[in-house]
Amino acid sequence: MRKKPVTLGLSLAIMASSAFPAIASAASNDQTSPLDNLKPVQSVEFNSMKAPSTIENMVKNYTESTMKITYKDGSVKEKPLNYHSLFLSKDKIAENKGEMIAAGTPIDAKGNPIVDRSVPDQPSNFVSDAPDSNSLLHAGGKSFIVSHYEYDSQDNAGNKISGLPASMTLTQVDRNQDNGELTVNNAKKIDFSNVNGLWIPCNGSTSPWGTHLGSEEYEPDARAFEADPTSQAHKDVSNFANYYFGDKSKANPYFYGWIPEISVDSSGNASVVKHYSTGRFSHEVMQVLPDNKTALFGDDGGNTMMFMYVADEEKDFSAGTLYAAKFDQTSSENGGAGDLKWIKLGHASDKEVKSIIDKGTKFSDIFDTASEPTDGYKAVKTAASKNVEYLKVKPGMEKAAAFLESRRYGSLLGATSEFNKMEGIAVNKKDKKAYVAMSYVEGSMKKEEGSIRDDIQLPERKSGVTYQLDLGGSQNDIDSDYVPSAMKGLVVGQDLATPDAYGNTADPNKVAGPDNISFSDDLNTLFIGEDSSLHTNNFVWAFNVKTKKLSRILSVPAGAEATGLRADADVEDSRYILSNFQHPGEDLDGKQITAVDKAKLEEEMKRTIGIMDTGGVGYLSGLPSPNPLSK
């Protein structure tokens, strides 16, 4: 996620296929013949679409990408991907206490829509401008999409919003048996009152056992909240409590910054738990590895940390051990490379950590602080405060420090807190690799004179890097066979010295600002969604990890961010890939665009999708089923 923009459009990109050993005909304009649908497939290669060059294309979410399908009988067919609309993010599709509300409407602890009263005599429900992650889940013979609604940036009076609770929506979707298309059956809001509400849910993942693993990013700084009533942290958390509970006295920063897990029962009802034992930091996403015990995390922001969690039991993240990585740089070429050493922070259960929070534990109960270098105190610099701090853990408070202040405690123990904009995580099961997107290689990832540690010293690359992680054997008696041992640049962006005619400041034929990523094992393909102001239109890419071919497969509206990317989600006998977009039109006013009439571009944005107003929910169709592909 970039900065908090003013409004979103959600696009749900979904690609359908057949359960038979063939290619699905998932859309009405798909010209695949019945004979093709019976032929087993050897391989699929994505062919890149051109970047949009006209106002008509710059304002819409679309694809002109094709696939080269090679069948096992040696025949070859080129087949288009197709995009279809599903619904708008502001559409009133969610039933809530007998009324229909917009899918992105946040609700309070009593289940009531939170109302924007900023314009006198014109109250209306808030509607999130930022749908994000999606999971496709199945229960009771039905299919459901869990969707994040990340934030709303501006009230009706044009004021910046602080501390508005976030939400998720559970949408039942039906599949047309003839063509694989999806339609909305019904939707409802998910109740988070048992876990004190939901804080900024960014990316997420689908667990191998069929639940949704959400996120709470940009955790509020508990030190600032306690020490300074005028701080942004205090304002945000207090406003959240007032909106959500109707009571500012219930404000507690330690309620937020966790991984929520959402399950759907056979009756189509969602339930929520927060996994406090996975640590508290800026959770971008949690990715479970193939052993169903080990997980890696994105930690979004500047001066962030790479964390790993190993659960005590498979498919159960209610208790386990938390680790943080020490990065030992080995190269600065091609985005950089380094070895990873893992430092144990501690072991806990969700129940243990929750009990620490419920006691009313404050930052000052956990740490002693000094204002300057002092014997017995260590200097740390993390995203929590963004400044150098001098800290010492109070006796007996190590577990509280490890799980409530994971990044600060990890830095005290020697872990690297210099990653920048660490976003999506994906896993390649066959090759025992993982991938992590770093949207912008800058700031704390550069060489910093006078820094307290400076483990990472890479050349600035504003367009970012997607890294490959080697998943090896255990280290330091860690009970996992999927411990990352090294990382290196894999997909590298290219900054431009000056903007091109479309306002791009990074090469439009390479990835810029990698954010959401998802891997398809049978296609050997890493899908990459962009979040970057460096491209006027952001894209979704397909990168074949075997051939190294990079293909642009989707373009989102100018200024929008591609989010919610998810490969290999199935409904009945069709497979889908999910992809969203946020805040169309953001930053257009600052773009140096000469290739088209910029004023006319903005006018067309307003006429069609709107500028930071709303967006569409839809899907791509055309991918092959995993069943016929050679392994």
C-alpha positions as CSV (number, residue, x, y, z in Angstrom):
1,M,0.0,0.0,0.0
2,R,1.2,3.5,-0.9
3,K,0.1,6.5,1.1
4,K,-3.6,6.8,2.0
5,P,-5.3,8.1,-1.1
6,V,-8.7,9.6,-1.5
7,T,-10.8,6.9,-3.2
8,L,-10.6,3.4,-4.6
9,G,-11.8,1.2,-7.3
10,L,-11.7,-2.5,-6.7
11,S,-11.1,-4.8,-9.6
12,L,-11.4,-8.5,-8.9
13,A,-9.4,-10.2,-11.6
14,I,-10.5,-13.8,-12.0
15,M,-9.5,-16.3,-14.5
16,A,-11.6,-19.4,-15.1
17,S,-10.8,-22.9,-16.4
18,S,-12.2,-26.5,-16.6
19,A,-11.7,-29.4,-14.3
20,F,-11.2,-31.7,-17.3
21,P,-7.7,-32.1,-18.8
22,A,-8.0,-29.0,-20.9
23,I,-8.6,-25.3,-21.2
24,A,-11.8,-23.8,-19.8
25,S,-14.1,-21.7,-21.9
26,A,-15.0,-19.4,-19.0
27,A,-16.4,-16.4,-20.9
28,S,-18.9,-16.1,-23.6
29,N,-16.4,-14.6,-26.1
30,D,-13.9,-17.3,-25.5
31,Q,-13.4,-19.1,-28.9
32,T,-11.8,-22.3,-27.6
33,S,-13.3,-25.2,-29.4
34,P,-14.8,-28.2,-27.6
35,L,-12.0,-30.4,-29.0
36,D,-9.4,-28.1,-27.5
37,N,-11.2,-28.5,-24.2
38,L,-10.5,-32.2,-24.2
39,K,-6.8,-31.9,-25.0
40,P,-4.2,-32.1,-22.2
41,V,-1.9,-29.1,-22.0
42,Q,1.9,-29.2,-21.9
43,S,2.7,-25.6,-21.1
44,V,1.3,-22.0,-21.1
45,E,3.3,-18.9,-22.1
46,F,1.9,-15.4,-21.5
47,N,2.4,-12.8,-24.3
48,S,2.7,-9.2,-23.2
49,M,0.2,-6.6,-24.0
50,K,1.3,-3.0,-24.9
51,A,1.2,-0.3,-22.3
52,P,-1.8,2.0,-22.8
53,S,-1.1,4.8,-25.2
54,T,-4.6,6.4,-25.7
55,I,-6.8,8.3,-23.3
56,E,-9.5,5.6,-23.9
57,N,-7.2,2.8,-22.6
58,M,-5.5,4.9,-19.9
59,V,-8.7,5.4,-17.9
60,K,-9.8,1.8,-17.8
61,N,-9.0,-1.6,-16.3
62,Y,-8.3,-4.0,-19.2
63,T,-6.2,-6.6,-20.9
64,E,-5.0,-7.3,-24.4
65,S,-2.7,-10.1,-23.3
66,T,-2.8,-13.5,-24.9
67,M,-1.5,-17.0,-24.0
68,K,0.4,-19.4,-26.1
69,I,-0.9,-22.8,-25.2
70,T,1.1,-25.9,-26.2
71,Y,-0.8,-29.1,-26.1
72,K,0.8,-32.5,-25.3
73,D,0.0,-33.6,-28.9
74,G,2.3,-30.9,-30.2
75,S,-0.4,-28.5,-31.4
76,V,-0.3,-24.8,-30.4
77,K,-3.1,-22.3,-29.9
78,E,-3.0,-18.6,-29.0
79,K,-5.8,-17.6,-26.7
80,P,-6.8,-14.2,-25.3
81,L,-7.3,-13.2,-21.7
82,N,-10.6,-11.4,-21.2
83,Y,-11.8,-8.9,-18.5
84,H,-15.3,-8.8,-17.1
85,S,-16.9,-6.5,-14.7
86,L,-18.6,-7.8,-11.5
87,F,-19.7,-4.8,-9.3
88,L,-18.6,-1.4,-8.0
89,S,-17.1,-1.0,-4.6
90,K,-19.7,1.6,-3.6
91,D,-22.6,-0.6,-4.8
92,K,-25.1,-1.4,-2.1
93,I,-24.8,-5.2,-2.1
94,A,-24.3,-5.9,1.6
95,E,-27.3,-6.7,3.7
96,N,-26.9,-5.2,7.2
97,K,-29.7,-5.2,9.8
98,G,-32.4,-5.2,7.2
99,E,-30.9,-2.5,5.0
100,M,-28.6,-2.6,2.0
101,I,-25.3,-0.8,2.4
102,A,-22.2,-0.4,0.2
103,A,-19.7,-3.2,0.3
104,G,-17.0,-1.0,1.7
105,T,-19.1,0.5,4.6
106,P,-17.3,0.1,8.0
107,I,-19.4,-1.0,11.0
108,D,-19.0,-0.3,14.7
109,A,-18.9,-2.8,17.6
110,K,-22.7,-3.0,17.6
111,G,-22.8,-3.8,13.9
112,N,-24.1,-0.4,12.8
113,P,-22.7,1.5,9.8
114,I,-20.3,4.3,10.9
115,V,-21.8,7.6,9.8
116,D,-20.0,10.6,8.3
117,R,-21.5,13.7,9.9
118,S,-19.0,16.2,8.5
119,V,-21.5,18.0,6.4
120,P,-24.3,19.5,8.5
121,D,-27.8,18.0,7.9
122,Q,-26.3,15.6,5.3
123,P,-25.2,12.5,7.2
124,S,-24.2,9.4,5.2
125,N,-22.3,6.2,5.8
126,F,-18.6,6.2,5.3
127,V,-17.6,4.0,2.4
128,S,-14.0,2.8,2.2
129,D,-12.1,4.1,-0.8
130,A,-9.6,1.2,-0.7
131,P,-10.6,-2.4,-1.1
132,D,-7.6,-4.6,-1.0
133,S,-7.0,-8.3,-0.4
134,N,-9.4,-11.1,-1.4
135,S,-9.6,-14.8,-0.6
136,L,-11.9,-17.2,-2.3
137,L,-13.3,-19.7,0.3
138,H,-15.7,-22.6,0.2
139,A,-18.2,-23.8,2.8
140,G,-21.5,-25.7,2.7
141,G,-21.3,-26.2,-1.0
142,K,-21.0,-22.4,-1.6
143,S,-18.2,-20.1,-2.6
144,F,-17.4,-16.8,-0.8
145,I,-15.0,-13.9,-1.3
146,V,-13.5,-12.3,1.8
147,S,-12.5,-8.8,0.8
148,H,-10.5,-6.2,2.8
149,Y,-11.7,-2.5,2.8
150,E,-8.5,-0.8,4.0
151,Y,-9.4,2.8,4.8
152,D,-11.3,5.9,3.8
153,S,-9.1,9.0,3.3
154,Q,-11.5,11.9,3.2
155,D,-14.9,12.7,4.7
156,N,-17.7,14.4,2.8
157,A,-16.5,17.9,3.9
158,G,-13.1,17.2,2.3
159,N,-11.3,16.7,5.7
160,K,-8.6,14.1,6.2
161,I,-9.9,11.2,8.2
162,S,-8.0,9.9,11.3
163,G,-8.6,6.6,13.0
164,L,-11.6,5.4,11.0
165,P,-12.1,1.6,11.7
166,A,-11.6,-0.7,8.7
167,S,-13.7,-3.6,7.6
168,M,-14.0,-6.8,5.6
169,T,-17.0,-8.1,3.6
170,L,-18.1,-11.7,3.0
171,T,-19.6,-12.0,-0.5
172,Q,-21.2,-15.2,-1.8
173,V,-20.7,-15.7,-5.5
174,D,-22.4,-18.0,-7.9
175,R,-20.8,-19.7,-10.9
176,N,-22.6,-20.0,-14.2
177,Q,-22.4,-23.7,-15.1
178,D,-22.3,-23.0,-18.8
179,N,-19.5,-20.3,-19.1
180,G,-17.9,-20.1,-15.7
181,E,-18.8,-16.5,-15.0
182,L,-19.4,-15.3,-11.4
183,T,-22.2,-13.2,-10.1
184,V,-22.9,-11.8,-6.6
185,N,-25.5,-13.7,-4.7
186,N,-25.4,-11.7,-1.4
187,A,-22.9,-10.0,0.8
188,K,-22.6,-9.1,4.5
189,K,-20.1,-7.4,6.8
190,I,-17.8,-9.5,9.0
191,D,-18.1,-8.8,12.8
192,F,-14.8,-8.0,14.5
193,S,-16.2,-6.9,17.8
194,N,-14.8,-9.9,19.6
195,V,-11.2,-8.7,18.7
196,N,-11.7,-5.0,19.4
197,G,-12.2,-4.1,15.7
198,L,-10.0,-4.1,12.6
199,W,-7.1,-1.8,11.9
200,I,-5.9,-1.0,8.3
201,P,-6.1,-4.5,6.7
202,C,-3.8,-4.4,3.7
203,N,-2.8,-7.5,1.8
204,G,-3.7,-11.0,2.9
205,S,-3.5,-14.7,1.9
206,T,-5.5,-17.9,1.7
207,S,-4.3,-20.6,4.1
208,P,-3.8,-24.1,2.7
209,W,-6.7,-25.3,5.0
210,G,-9.2,-22.8,3.5
211,T,-9.3,-19.8,5.8
212,H,-8.4,-16.2,5.1
213,L,-5.3,-14.7,6.8
214,G,-5.7,-10.9,6.9
215,S,-3.4,-8.2,8.2
216,E,-3.2,-5.0,10.3
217,E,-0.5,-2.8,9.0
218,Y,1.1,0.5,10.3
219,E,0.6,-0.5,13.9
220,P,0.1,2.6,16.1
221,D,3.2,3.6,18.1
222,A,2.4,2.7,21.7
223,R,5.2,4.8,23.1
224,A,3.9,8.0,21.4
225,F,0.3,7.1,22.3
226,E,1.3,6.9,26.0
227,A,3.7,9.8,26.2
228,D,2.1,12.5,24.0
229,P,-1.6,13.2,23.8
230,T,-1.0,15.4,20.8
231,S,0.8,12.7,18.8
232,Q,-0.7,11.2,15.7
233,A,-0.8,7.8,17.3
234,H,-2.9,9.1,20.2
235,K,-5.2,10.9,17.9
236,D,-5.7,7.8,15.6
237,V,-6.3,5.3,18.3
238,S,-8.6,7.6,20.3
239,N,-10.6,8.4,17.2
240,F,-10.8,4.7,16.4
241,A,-12.2,3.9,19.9
242,N,-14.7,6.7,19.6
243,Y,-15.9,5.6,16.2
244,Y,-15.9,1.9,17.0
245,F,-16.9,1.6,20.7
246,G,-18.4,5.1,21.2
247,D,-15.9,5.4,24.0
248,K,-12.4,7.0,23.8
249,S,-11.4,5.5,27.1
250,K,-11.2,2.1,25.4
251,A,-8.3,3.3,23.2
252,N,-5.4,0.9,23.3
253,P,-2.7,0.7,20.7
254,Y,-1.8,-2.9,21.6
255,F,-5.3,-4.0,20.3
256,Y,-3.9,-3.5,16.8
257,G,-1.1,-4.7,14.6
258,W,-1.9,-8.5,14.4
259,I,-2.9,-11.2,12.0
260,P,-6.7,-11.9,11.9
261,E,-7.8,-15.3,10.6
262,I,-11.3,-15.6,9.1
263,S,-13.2,-18.9,8.9
264,V,-16.5,-19.5,7.1
265,D,-18.8,-22.3,8.4
266,S,-21.2,-24.4,6.5
267,S,-24.0,-21.9,7.0
268,G,-22.0,-19.1,5.4
269,N,-21.2,-17.3,8.6
270,A,-17.7,-15.8,9.3
271,S,-15.8,-16.0,12.5
272,V,-12.6,-14.1,13.5
273,V,-9.6,-14.7,15.7
274,K,-6.5,-12.6,16.0
275,H,-3.2,-14.4,16.2
276,Y,-1.3,-12.5,18.9
277,S,1.5,-15.0,19.0
278,T,2.6,-14.1,15.5
279,G,4.0,-10.8,16.7
280,R,3.0,-7.2,16.4
281,F,4.4,-5.0,13.6
282,S,3.2,-3.5,10.3
283,H,1.6,-6.7,8.9
284,E,1.4,-6.5,5.1
285,V,0.7,-10.2,4.6
286,M,1.3,-13.6,6.2
287,Q,2.3,-16.4,3.8
288,V,2.2,-20.0,5.1
289,L,4.9,-22.3,3.7
290,P,4.4,-25.9,2.5
291,D,4.8,-27.5,5.9
292,N,1.7,-25.7,7.2
293,K,3.7,-24.6,10.2
294,T,6.2,-22.0,9.0
295,A,5.1,-18.5,7.9
296,L,6.8,-15.4,6.5
297,F,5.5,-11.9,6.7
298,G,5.7,-8.6,4.9
299,D,6.5,-5.7,7.2
300,D,5.4,-2.5,5.4
301,G,7.1,0.9,5.9
302,G,10.6,2.2,6.4
303,N,13.1,0.6,8.8
304,T,11.2,-2.6,8.9
305,M,12.2,-6.2,9.7
306,M,11.8,-9.7,8.2
307,F,10.0,-12.1,10.5
308,M,9.4,-15.8,10.5
309,Y,7.0,-17.8,12.7
310,V,7.0,-21.6,13.3
311,A,3.8,-22.9,14.8
312,D,3.8,-25.7,17.4
313,E,1.2,-27.6,15.4
314,E,0.4,-27.8,11.7
315,K,-2.5,-25.6,10.5
316,D,-2.8,-24.0,13.9
317,F,-1.2,-20.6,14.5
318,S,-2.5,-20.1,18.0
319,A,1.0,-20.9,19.5
320,G,4.5,-20.9,18.2
321,T,7.9,-19.3,18.1
322,L,8.7,-15.9,16.5
323,Y,12.1,-15.1,14.8
324,A,13.6,-12.1,13.1
325,A,16.3,-12.0,10.4
326,K,19.8,-10.7,10.4
327,F,20.8,-9.7,6.9
328,D,24.5,-10.2,5.9
329,Q,24.9,-8.5,2.5
330,T,27.0,-10.4,-0.1
331,S,26.4,-8.3,-3.2
332,S,25.0,-4.9,-4.3
333,E,24.4,-6.0,-7.9
334,N,21.1,-6.6,-9.6
335,G,19.1,-5.4,-6.6
336,G,21.4,-6.9,-4.0
337,A,21.9,-10.2,-2.2
338,G,22.6,-11.5,1.3
339,D,22.5,-14.4,3.7
340,L,19.8,-14.6,6.4
341,K,20.5,-15.6,10.0
342,W,17.5,-16.0,12.3
343,I,17.3,-14.7,15.8
344,K,14.7,-16.2,18.2
345,L,12.5,-13.6,19.8
346,G,10.4,-15.9,21.9
347,H,7.6,-18.5,22.2
348,A,4.0,-17.8,23.2
349,S,0.4,-18.7,22.7
350,D,-2.3,-16.3,21.5
351,K,-3.9,-16.6,25.0
352,E,-0.7,-15.7,26.8
353,V,-0.1,-12.5,24.7
354,K,-3.7,-11.5,24.9
355,S,-3.6,-11.7,28.7
356,I,-0.6,-9.3,28.6
357,I,-2.7,-6.9,26.6
358,D,-5.8,-7.3,28.7
359,K,-3.9,-6.4,31.8
360,G,-3.5,-2.9,30.4
361,T,0.2,-3.2,29.7
362,K,1.7,0.0,28.5
363,F,5.0,0.7,26.6
364,S,6.5,2.1,29.9
365,D,5.8,-1.2,31.6
366,I,8.0,-3.0,29.0
367,F,10.9,-0.7,28.5
368,D,13.1,1.7,30.3
369,T,14.2,4.6,28.0
370,A,17.1,7.1,27.8
371,S,17.2,10.2,25.7
372,E,20.9,9.8,24.8
373,P,23.6,7.1,24.6
374,T,23.7,5.6,28.1
375,D,25.3,2.5,29.7
376,G,23.0,-0.4,29.7
377,Y,20.8,0.9,26.9
378,K,21.0,-0.1,23.3
379,A,20.3,2.2,20.3
380,V,17.6,1.0,17.9
381,K,15.9,2.6,14.9
382,T,12.7,1.0,13.6
383,A,9.5,1.9,11.8
384,A,7.8,2.1,15.2
385,S,9.2,5.5,16.0
386,K,11.3,6.4,12.9
387,N,13.9,7.9,15.3
388,V,16.9,6.5,17.2
389,E,15.7,5.3,20.6
390,Y,17.8,4.1,23.6
391,L,16.0,1.2,25.2
392,K,16.3,-1.5,27.9
393,V,13.8,-4.2,28.6
394,K,12.6,-4.3,32.1
395,P,13.2,-7.5,34.1
396,G,10.6,-10.1,33.4
397,M,9.1,-8.3,30.4
398,E,10.9,-10.1,27.6
399,K,7.8,-11.9,26.4
400,A,5.8,-8.7,26.3
401,A,8.6,-7.0,24.4
402,A,8.9,-9.9,21.9
403,F,5.3,-10.0,21.0
404,L,3.9,-6.5,21.6
405,E,7.0,-4.7,20.4
406,S,8.5,-7.3,18.0
407,R,10.5,-4.9,15.9
408,R,12.0,-2.9,18.7
409,Y,12.9,-6.1,20.6
410,G,14.3,-7.8,17.5
411,S,16.6,-4.8,16.9
412,L,17.8,-5.0,20.5
413,L,18.8,-8.6,19.9
414,G,20.6,-7.7,16.6
415,A,18.1,-8.3,13.9
416,T,18.2,-6.1,10.8
417,S,15.6,-3.3,10.9
418,E,16.6,-1.6,7.6
419,F,14.2,-3.1,5.0
420,N,12.0,-0.6,3.2
421,K,8.4,-1.1,1.9
422,M,8.5,-4.9,2.3
423,E,5.2,-6.0,0.7
424,G,4.0,-9.2,-0.8
425,I,5.2,-12.7,0.0
426,A,4.7,-15.8,-2.3
427,V,5.9,-19.4,-2.2
428,N,7.1,-21.8,-5.0
429,K,6.5,-25.2,-3.5
430,K,8.2,-27.3,-6.2
431,D,11.5,-25.4,-6.2
432,K,11.5,-24.6,-2.4
433,K,11.7,-20.8,-3.1
434,A,9.9,-17.9,-1.7
435,Y,9.6,-14.4,-3.1
436,V,9.3,-11.0,-1.4
437,A,8.5,-7.7,-3.0
438,M,10.3,-4.5,-1.9
439,S,8.4,-1.7,-3.5
440,Y,11.1,1.0,-3.2
441,V,14.8,0.2,-2.5
442,E,15.7,3.5,-0.9
443,G,15.9,5.1,2.5
444,S,17.1,2.6,5.1
445,M,18.2,0.1,2.5
446,K,20.9,2.5,1.2
447,K,24.3,3.2,2.8
448,E,23.6,5.6,5.6
449,E,26.5,7.5,7.2
450,G,26.4,7.5,10.9
451,S,23.6,4.9,11.2
452,I,23.6,2.6,14.2
453,R,24.1,-0.6,12.2
454,D,23.8,-0.3,8.4
455,D,23.5,-4.0,7.5
456,I,21.9,-3.1,4.1
457,Q,23.9,-0.9,1.8
458,L,22.3,-1.0,-1.7
459,P,22.2,1.5,-4.5
460,E,18.9,3.4,-4.6
461,R,16.3,1.9,-6.9
462,K,13.0,3.7,-6.6
463,S,11.3,1.2,-8.9
464,G,12.0,-1.6,-6.5
465,V,13.0,-5.2,-6.6
466,T,11.3,-8.6,-6.1
467,Y,13.7,-10.9,-4.3
468,Q,14.0,-14.7,-4.3
469,L,14.5,-16.5,-1.0
470,D,16.1,-19.9,-0.8
471,L,14.2,-22.1,1.6
472,G,16.7,-24.5,3.1
473,G,17.0,-26.7,6.2
474,S,16.8,-25.7,9.7
475,Q,19.1,-23.1,11.4
476,N,19.9,-22.9,15.1
477,D,17.6,-25.9,15.9
478,I,14.6,-24.2,14.4
479,D,11.9,-26.8,13.9
480,S,11.3,-26.2,10.2
481,D,12.6,-27.4,6.8
482,Y,11.6,-24.1,5.2
483,V,13.9,-21.5,6.9
484,P,15.1,-18.9,4.4
485,S,18.9,-19.0,4.2
486,A,19.6,-16.4,1.5
487,M,17.9,-13.8,-0.7
488,K,18.8,-12.1,-4.0
489,G,17.3,-9.8,-6.6
490,L,15.1,-11.6,-9.2
491,V,12.9,-9.0,-10.9
492,V,14.5,-5.6,-11.0
493,G,13.0,-2.3,-12.0
494,Q,14.7,0.5,-13.9
495,D,14.5,4.1,-12.9
496,L,14.4,6.8,-15.6
497,A,16.6,9.9,-15.3
498,T,13.7,12.1,-16.6
499,P,10.0,11.3,-17.2
500,D,8.9,10.0,-20.5
501,A,6.0,11.5,-22.5
502,Y,3.4,9.6,-20.5
503,G,4.8,10.8,-17.2
504,N,6.5,7.5,-16.3
505,T,9.7,7.9,-14.1
506,A,10.5,4.2,-14.4
507,D,10.8,2.0,-17.5
508,P,7.2,1.0,-18.4
509,N,8.5,-2.3,-19.8
510,K,9.8,-3.4,-16.4
511,V,8.1,-3.8,-13.0
512,A,8.0,-0.7,-10.9
513,G,6.8,-0.7,-7.3
514,P,6.2,-4.5,-6.9
515,D,3.6,-5.0,-4.2
516,N,1.1,-7.9,-4.3
517,I,2.7,-11.1,-5.6
518,S,1.3,-14.6,-6.0
519,F,2.8,-17.8,-7.5
520,S,1.3,-20.5,-9.6
521,D,3.2,-23.7,-9.3
522,D,1.9,-25.4,-12.4
523,L,2.4,-22.4,-14.6
524,N,5.9,-21.7,-13.1
525,T,4.7,-18.1,-13.0
526,L,5.1,-15.3,-10.4
527,F,2.3,-12.8,-10.8
528,I,3.3,-9.2,-9.7
529,G,1.0,-6.3,-9.1
530,E,2.4,-2.8,-9.0
531,D,1.9,0.0,-6.5
532,S,4.0,2.8,-7.8
533,S,3.6,6.5,-8.8
534,L,6.5,5.9,-11.1
535,H,4.2,4.4,-13.7
536,T,1.2,6.5,-14.7
537,N,-0.7,3.3,-15.3
538,N,0.2,0.5,-13.0
539,F,0.2,-3.1,-14.3
540,V,-0.1,-6.7,-13.3
541,W,2.8,-8.9,-14.7
542,A,3.4,-12.6,-15.3
543,F,7.1,-13.6,-14.7
544,N,8.0,-17.2,-15.7
545,V,10.7,-18.2,-13.2
546,K,12.1,-20.9,-15.6
547,T,12.3,-18.9,-18.8
548,K,12.6,-15.4,-17.1
549,K,10.0,-14.0,-19.5
550,L,8.2,-11.0,-18.2
551,S,4.8,-10.2,-19.6
552,R,2.3,-7.4,-18.9
553,I,-1.1,-9.0,-18.6
554,L,-3.3,-6.2,-17.1
555,S,-3.4,-2.4,-17.0
556,V,-5.3,-0.6,-14.3
557,P,-6.7,3.0,-14.6
558,A,-4.2,5.9,-14.5
559,G,-3.1,6.6,-10.9
560,A,-4.6,3.4,-9.5
561,E,-2.8,0.7,-7.6
562,A,-3.0,-3.0,-8.4
563,T,-3.8,-4.9,-5.2
564,G,-5.4,-8.1,-3.9
565,L,-3.5,-10.5,-6.3
566,R,-4.2,-14.1,-5.7
567,A,-3.5,-17.1,-8.0
568,D,-5.0,-20.6,-8.0
569,A,-8.4,-19.9,-6.3
570,D,-11.0,-22.4,-7.4
571,V,-14.8,-22.4,-7.7
572,E,-16.3,-25.8,-8.6
573,D,-14.5,-26.7,-11.9
574,S,-13.0,-23.3,-12.6
575,R,-9.8,-21.6,-11.4
576,Y,-9.6,-17.9,-10.7
577,I,-6.9,-15.3,-10.1
578,L,-7.9,-12.3,-8.1
579,S,-6.6,-8.8,-8.6
580,N,-7.9,-5.4,-7.3
581,F,-7.2,-1.8,-8.0
582,Q,-7.3,1.2,-5.7
583,H,-7.5,5.0,-6.0
584,P,-7.8,5.7,-9.8
585,G,-6.6,9.1,-10.7
586,E,-4.2,9.6,-7.8
587,D,-1.2,11.9,-8.5
588,L,-2.4,12.8,-12.0
589,D,-2.1,16.5,-11.2
590,G,1.6,16.1,-10.6
591,K,2.4,14.1,-13.7
592,Q,4.3,15.6,-16.6
593,I,2.2,14.1,-19.5
594,T,2.7,15.3,-23.1
595,A,1.9,12.2,-25.1
596,V,-1.9,12.9,-24.6
597,D,-3.9,15.9,-23.6
598,K,-3.6,15.8,-19.8
599,A,-6.7,17.9,-19.3
600,K,-8.8,15.6,-21.5
601,L,-7.3,12.6,-19.7
602,E,-8.5,14.0,-16.4
603,E,-11.9,14.8,-17.9
604,E,-12.3,11.3,-19.2
605,M,-11.3,9.9,-15.8
606,K,-14.0,11.9,-14.1
607,R,-16.6,10.9,-16.7
608,T,-15.9,7.2,-16.5
609,I,-14.4,5.6,-13.4
610,G,-14.0,8.9,-11.5
611,I,-10.9,10.4,-9.9
612,M,-10.3,8.7,-6.6
613,D,-14.0,8.0,-6.4
614,T,-14.9,4.4,-6.9
615,G,-13.9,1.4,-9.0
616,G,-15.1,-1.8,-10.5
617,V,-15.0,-5.4,-9.4
618,G,-14.4,-7.8,-12.2
619,Y,-12.4,-10.7,-13.5
620,L,-10.1,-12.0,-16.2
621,S,-10.9,-15.3,-17.8
622,G,-9.0,-17.7,-19.9
623,L,-6.3,-19.5,-17.8
624,P,-5.9,-23.3,-18.1
625,S,-6.9,-25.7,-15.4
626,P,-4.0,-26.9,-13.3
627,N,-5.0,-30.6,-13.9
628,P,-3.8,-31.0,-17.4
629,L,-0.5,-29.2,-17.1
630,S,2.7,-31.2,-16.9
631,K,4.4,-30.9,-13.5
